[in-house]
Amino acid sequence: MVILTTLLVGLDSSNMKYILDTHALIWFLEGNARLGLTAKEILSDSSSELILPAIALAEAVWIVSRGKTSISSVEALLKVVKQDKRVSIYPLDSDVIEKSINFTSINEMHDRQIVSTALMVEGQGNRVALLSCDQNICTANLVRIVW
């Protein structure tokens, strides 16, 4: 289900909501070459509608606070996220948690909750794609993946 390029599979990106995985967020902000080309194009597009699961933001804060990225500080990370009008933070609530319980093919709790967020947004009648390269998420085949 991984989509390498939007043109390759004819994915119409109009009215698409893109859910950000932690790696997509951090690698985009770092300018890291490991970010997939399609994910980079989406994140660079001023018209992209981006949804950041609260759990992904919390994980990014944790990673930055531990000095594991080139992002200068947690404050710098939060400032960029808050200032980007394309980004909506999706709350980690009981509905997201309940939905994630049965995703046993995904080993990491936060990854389950990121996928659960994507499915919650999709369940609200939206077209979604998750920006992720996480093998557990991709292999689970629960949501459209773009990288």
QUIGI-V162481 format. One line per field, one symbol per residue. phi: phi as a letter, one per 20 degrees, with the letter a starting at -180 (. if undefined). A space follows every 50 residues. Layout:
phi = ???
//
This chain:
phi = .fdfbffgdmfeefmeddeeegfgffffffmfffffgffffffeefefed ddfgffffffgffffemeceffafffffffffeeffedeefedfffffff geeffdfegffgfffgfgfffffeneecbeebcffffffflebfdcb
//
